[in-house]
C-alpha cells in the first residue's frame, strides 16, 4: 500500500513533491536543524522551511507567504508558484511582480503584456488587472496598501524589465551595482531595487534606519548581519528587516550575489500612524 497522503488531505498533497525528507521512509528532518530564524526585528526563511498555501482567487497557483501584517510588517511579500495557465487572485492593494522563472502575461486596460525572466510590473491600487502564467513560473509578489499624499497624483502602471533599467554603483563602488526598478517620484510610497555584489564586495557600513525591508536572494550568497546575529544566506532565501534593525551584507563565494529588495519610501514616519 502506498504511504503517499491522499488528495483529501490538502495540507500534505500540495507540497508532497517538495518534501524529499519524508520520502522512502525518512521521517527525521535533520534533527530539527535549519538556517531559518525568527527574531523580534528580523526574519530569515530558508527554503527547507517553506510552507505553501492557496490565497483567495488563485487558480493553478500556490503561494509561499514570506512576510505580512501578522509579523508586524506593513506590506506582504510572497513567492507565487504557477502551473501553466495559473493565475493570481485580485488584490485591493497596489501590487509589484518580478519574474524569477518562466513567464506571465499581465492583462489590464484591454492590453496584454508578456513578461519573461527579470520582467516586472507595478500595478497601482484599484487598477484592475490579471496576472496569468504562460508556462510553469515563479514570481515574487509584493502588495501594500497605498498611502496617498495631498496634491500628488497616484502612480501610473509600469511594465518593464530589469535589463531596461540603468545600473549604477553604490557609493562609487563598481563592484556593487544597483538598479532602481521604480521611478524616483514622490507618488510612489515604496521602492524596489536589485543589487549585485561581485565576490568580496560588501556594504560600506552597518545600516540602521526607519525603513523596513523585504529581501529575496536571487543568486549567489554571502553573510548577512541582522541585529546581533550573522547568517549565511544563499539563493532562494527570504529576509525581513524591521525598522532600525542593524543590517550589513558581504558577498562570498566565486559567483556574484544578487537580491531583490523592497523598502517603504517617500512618506513621513507619522504617515498612517494611529491616533
MOPEGI-V177481 format. One record per pair of residues at least 4 apart in sequence whose ideal C-beta (glycine too) atoms are under 8 Angstrom apart, sorted by sequence separation. I is the first residue (numbers start at 0). GAP is how many residues later the second one is. D is the distance in whole Angstrom. If there is no record, write none. Layout:
i	gap	d
I	GAP	D
I	GAP	D
//
This chain:
i	gap	d
4	4	5
8	4	6
9	4	6
11	4	6
14	4	6
18	4	7
21	4	6
29	4	7
38	4	7
44	4	6
53	4	5
57	4	7
66	4	6
68	4	6
81	4	3
90	4	5
98	4	7
106	4	7
114	4	3
122	4	5
132	4	4
147	4	7
159	4	5
160	4	8
168	4	5
179	4	7
196	4	4
202	4	7
216	4	7
224	4	7
232	4	5
240	4	5
252	4	7
266	4	4
268	4	8
20	5	5
21	5	7
36	5	8
37	5	5
44	5	7
57	5	7
67	5	6
68	5	7
81	5	8
98	5	6
106	5	5
107	5	8
113	5	8
114	5	7
159	5	7
168	5	5
170	5	8
182	5	7
196	5	7
224	5	5
225	5	6
250	5	7
251	5	8
266	5	8
6	6	5
19	6	8
36	6	7
66	6	5
105	6	7
114	6	6
122	6	5
132	6	8
147	6	7
168	6	8
169	6	5
181	6	5
223	6	7
224	6	8
232	6	7
240	6	5
250	6	4
4	7	4
5	7	7
11	7	8
20	7	8
21	7	8
36	7	5
53	7	7
67	7	8
68	7	7
96	7	7
104	7	5
105	7	5
168	7	6
169	7	7
222	7	6
223	7	5
4	8	6
20	8	5
35	8	6
53	8	6
54	8	5
66	8	7
67	8	4
79	8	6
104	8	7
112	8	7
130	8	7
145	8	7
168	8	6
169	8	5
181	8	8
222	8	7
248	8	8
20	9	7
34	9	7
35	9	5
52	9	7
53	9	7
66	9	7
67	9	8
87	9	8
96	9	8
104	9	5
105	9	6
167	9	7
168	9	8
181	9	6
222	9	6
223	9	5
35	10	5
51	10	4
52	10	6
54	10	8
66	10	5
103	10	8
104	10	7
120	10	8
166	10	5
167	10	6
181	10	6
221	10	8
222	10	7
4	11	6
34	11	4
51	11	7
64	11	7
65	11	5
102	11	6
103	11	5
166	11	7
167	11	8
179	11	7
180	11	5
220	11	7
221	11	6
3	12	7
33	12	6
35	12	7
51	12	6
52	12	7
65	12	6
102	12	6
166	12	5
180	12	6
220	12	6
34	13	8
35	13	4
50	13	7
64	13	4
65	13	7
102	13	5
165	13	7
179	13	5
180	13	7
220	13	4
225	13	7
33	14	6
49	14	5
63	14	6
102	14	7
164	14	4
178	14	6
219	14	8
220	14	7
33	15	5
62	15	5
63	15	4
101	15	7
103	15	8
105	15	5
107	15	7
164	15	7
177	15	6
178	15	5
219	15	6
223	15	7
225	15	6
62	16	7
98	16	5
100	16	6
102	16	8
164	16	6
177	16	7
178	16	8
216	16	6
218	16	5
232	16	8
62	17	5
63	17	7
75	17	8
79	17	8
98	17	6
99	17	7
105	17	7
161	17	6
177	17	5
216	17	6
217	17	6
29	18	8
61	18	8
62	18	8
96	18	8
98	18	5
176	18	7
216	18	5
226	18	6
227	18	7
28	19	8
60	19	6
61	19	5
98	19	7
107	19	7
161	19	7
175	19	7
176	19	5
205	19	7
216	19	6
225	19	6
226	19	6
60	20	7
81	20	7
97	20	8
98	20	5
107	20	7
113	20	7
124	20	7
175	20	7
216	20	4
225	20	7
44	21	6
60	21	5
78	21	8
97	21	8
98	21	7
107	21	4
124	21	4
159	21	7
175	21	5
198	21	8
215	21	8
216	21	8
224	21	7
225	21	6
57	22	8
59	22	7
60	22	7
81	22	7
97	22	4
106	22	6
107	22	7
123	22	7
174	22	7
175	22	7
215	22	5
216	22	8
224	22	6
42	23	8
54	23	8
59	23	4
96	23	6
105	23	6
106	23	4
174	23	4
196	23	7
214	23	7
215	23	8
223	23	7
224	23	4
42	24	6
59	24	8
95	24	7
96	24	5
105	24	7
106	24	8
157	24	7
193	24	7
213	24	7
214	24	4
223	24	7
224	24	7
59	25	6
60	25	4
95	25	7
105	25	6
106	25	7
157	25	8
169	25	7
174	25	7
175	25	5
196	25	7
213	25	8
214	25	8
223	25	5
58	26	8
59	26	4
60	26	6
95	26	5
96	26	8
104	26	8
174	26	4
175	26	8
212	26	7
213	26	6
214	26	7
222	26	7
58	27	6
59	27	7
60	27	7
94	27	8
95	27	7
103	27	6
104	27	5
175	27	8
212	27	7
221	27	6
222	27	5
42	28	7
57	28	7
58	28	5
93	28	7
94	28	5
103	28	6
128	28	8
154	28	8
172	28	7
211	28	7
212	28	4
221	28	5
51	29	7
57	29	7
93	29	7
103	29	5
104	29	6
124	29	7
166	29	8
211	29	6
221	29	4
222	29	6
56	30	8
57	30	6
93	30	5
102	30	7
103	30	6
123	30	6
126	30	6
154	30	7
211	30	5
220	30	8
221	30	5
56	31	7
57	31	5
93	31	4
101	31	6
102	31	5
123	31	6
172	31	7
211	31	5
219	31	6
220	31	7
221	31	7
17	32	8
56	32	2
92	32	6
101	32	8
102	32	6
123	32	7
154	32	4
161	32	6
210	32	7
220	32	6
55	33	5
56	33	5
91	33	7
93	33	8
101	33	5
103	33	6
121	33	7
123	33	6
153	33	6
154	33	5
169	33	8
170	33	6
209	33	5
219	33	6
17	34	7
54	34	6
91	34	8
94	34	8
96	34	6
101	34	6
102	34	6
122	34	6
151	34	6
152	34	6
208	34	7
209	34	7
212	34	7
100	35	8
101	35	3
103	35	6
121	35	6
151	35	5
208	35	7
219	35	5
221	35	5
14	36	7
100	36	6
101	36	6
120	36	7
121	36	4
207	36	5
218	36	7
219	36	5
220	36	6
14	37	5
99	37	8
100	37	4
101	37	8
120	37	7
148	37	7
207	37	7
218	37	7
219	37	3
13	38	5
89	38	8
98	38	7
99	38	4
119	38	8
120	38	5
148	38	7
207	38	5
218	38	6
219	38	6
13	39	8
98	39	8
99	39	6
119	39	8
120	39	8
206	39	7
207	39	7
218	39	4
13	40	8
98	40	6
99	40	6
118	40	8
119	40	6
205	40	5
206	40	5
216	40	7
217	40	5
97	41	7
118	41	7
119	41	7
205	41	7
206	41	7
216	41	8
217	41	6
87	42	8
96	42	5
97	42	4
118	42	5
119	42	7
146	42	5
205	42	5
216	42	5
217	42	6
86	43	6
87	43	4
96	43	7
117	43	5
118	43	8
145	43	6
204	43	7
215	43	6
86	44	7
96	44	5
114	44	7
117	44	4
214	44	5
215	44	5
86	45	5
95	45	7
96	45	8
115	45	8
117	45	6
143	45	7
202	45	5
214	45	7
215	45	8
85	46	7
86	46	7
94	46	7
95	46	4
112	46	4
114	46	7
143	46	6
201	46	7
202	46	6
214	46	5
84	47	7
85	47	5
94	47	7
95	47	8
201	47	7
202	47	7
213	47	7
214	47	7
13	48	6
84	48	7
94	48	5
108	48	8
141	48	8
201	48	3
212	48	6
213	48	4
83	49	6
93	49	7
107	49	7
200	49	7
201	49	7
212	49	6
82	50	7
83	50	7
92	50	4
93	50	6
141	50	7
199	50	8
200	50	5
212	50	5
81	51	3
83	51	5
85	51	8
92	51	6
93	51	8
199	51	7
211	51	7
83	52	6
90	52	5
92	52	5
93	52	5
196	52	7
198	52	6
199	52	8
210	52	4
211	52	6
82	53	6
87	53	7
91	53	8
92	53	7
105	53	6
196	53	8
197	53	7
198	53	7
210	53	5
81	54	7
196	54	4
198	54	6
210	54	7
81	55	4
198	55	6
80	56	8
81	56	8
198	56	7
79	57	8
80	57	6
81	57	7
198	57	7
79	58	7
197	58	5
198	58	8
78	59	6
79	59	5
196	59	6
209	59	6
78	60	7
79	60	8
121	60	6
195	60	5
196	60	5
78	61	6
79	61	5
93	61	8
119	61	6
195	61	7
196	61	7
77	62	8
78	62	7
195	62	5
76	63	7
77	63	5
194	63	7
76	64	7
97	64	8
193	64	6
194	64	6
76	65	5
193	65	7
75	66	7
76	66	8
193	66	6
194	66	6
74	67	6
75	67	5
192	67	8
193	67	8
74	68	7
75	68	7
191	68	7
192	68	5
74	69	4
191	69	7
73	70	7
191	70	5
190	71	7
60	72	7
119	72	8
141	72	7
189	72	6
190	72	5
59	73	8
189	73	7
189	74	5
190	74	4
188	75	7
189	75	5
190	75	8
139	76	5
188	76	6
187	77	7
188	77	6
62	78	8
187	78	6
188	78	5
186	79	8
185	80	5
97	83	8
95	86	8
95	94	8
97	94	7
95	96	6
74	115	7
99	118	7
148	118	8
139	120	6
141	120	5
143	120	8
146	120	5
146	124	5
146	125	6
74	137	8
76	137	4
78	137	8
73	138	7
72	139	6
74	139	7
76	139	8
72	141	7
66	147	6
65	148	7
65	150	8
78	159	8
76	161	7
97	162	6
76	163	8
95	166	8
72	167	6
70	169	7
72	169	8
71	170	7
66	171	7
65	172	4
66	173	4
65	174	7
43	180	8
43	182	7
41	184	4
40	185	8
41	185	6
76	185	7
40	186	6
38	187	7
43	187	5
74	187	7
38	188	6
43	189	7
46	189	5
74	189	7
38	190	7
45	190	7
46	190	7
73	190	6
45	191	5
36	192	7
44	192	7
43	193	7
44	193	4
36	194	7
43	194	8
44	194	8
42	195	8
43	195	5
34	196	7
42	196	7
34	197	7
41	197	7
42	197	4
34	198	8
41	198	6
73	198	8
41	199	5
40	200	7
41	200	6
40	201	4
34	202	8
39	202	8
40	202	8
40	203	7
41	203	5
40	204	4
41	205	8
//
